[in-house]
Amino acid sequence: MDPTEQLRVVMAADFKRRRLMSPDEARVFKAAEAAVRSLDLKWRVMAQVSLGEVLSAADQRAYAAINSKRVDILLISASGDPVAAIEFQGSGHYLGSAAARDAVKKEALRRAGVAYIEVTPAHDFTDHLAKELARVSRDGRLSVAA
């Protein structure tokens, strides 16, 4: 559809706002912001980031496999490089093919040297993220495991 047709369709449609994060994801987001501040990291916290915007691959099939997948929360360095992805695994998360989708995200992030942090309802979000982000900041940029 060309831009003129897109505009016509958009002008004829009714749009409504959609919540960006679930209440639990919002709590994890706030805990990540608090951990970044308490550790005095110069990182930024972002929500619902498409992997296709922050990862690249010469293999177009590999890129297509991650292009439309999102991470719940992404931490970026002061220069804008991805440092860590945080995924909230709530109740009922592993329904259908969710485990396989997460495995794809986790492997792509690992291969790009981006930390992957899982958070569950059982975690104390603030404590868990503070420990994990301290570990990631100590380790520096992760390298691909052999």
PESUL-V547503 format. One record per residue. N is the residue number from 1. BURIAL is + if it has 9 or more other C-alpha atoms within 8 Angstrom, else -. Layout:
# PESUL-V547503
[[N:BURIAL] [N:BURIAL]]
This chain:
# PESUL-V547503
[[1:-] [2:-] [3:-] [4:-] [5:-] [6:+] [7:-] [8:-] [9:-] [10:-] [11:-] [12:-] [13:-] [14:-] [15:-] [16:-] [17:-] [18:-] [19:-] [20:-] [21:+] [22:-] [23:-] [24:+] [25:+] [26:+] [27:+] [28:+] [29:+] [30:-] [31:+] [32:+] [33:+] [34:+] [35:+] [36:+] [37:-] [38:-] [39:-] [40:-] [41:-] [42:-] [43:+] [44:+] [45:+] [46:+] [47:+] [48:+] [49:+] [50:+] [51:+] [52:+] [53:-] [54:-] [55:-] [56:-] [57:-] [58:-] [59:-] [60:-] [61:-] [62:-] [63:+] [64:-] [65:+] [66:+] [67:+] [68:+] [69:+] [70:-] [71:+] [72:+] [73:+] [74:+] [75:+] [76:+] [77:+] [78:-] [79:-] [80:-] [81:-] [82:+] [83:+] [84:+] [85:+] [86:+] [87:+] [88:+] [89:+] [90:-] [91:-] [92:-] [93:-] [94:-] [95:-] [96:-] [97:-] [98:+] [99:+] [100:-] [101:-] [102:-] [103:-] [104:+] [105:+] [106:+] [107:-] [108:+] [109:+] [110:+] [111:+] [112:+] [113:+] [114:+] [115:+] [116:+] [117:+] [118:-] [119:+] [120:-] [121:-] [122:-] [123:-] [124:-] [125:+] [126:+] [127:-] [128:+] [129:+] [130:+] [131:-] [132:+] [133:+] [134:+] [135:-] [136:+] [137:-] [138:-] [139:-] [140:-] [141:+] [142:+] [143:-] [144:-] [145:-] [146:-]]
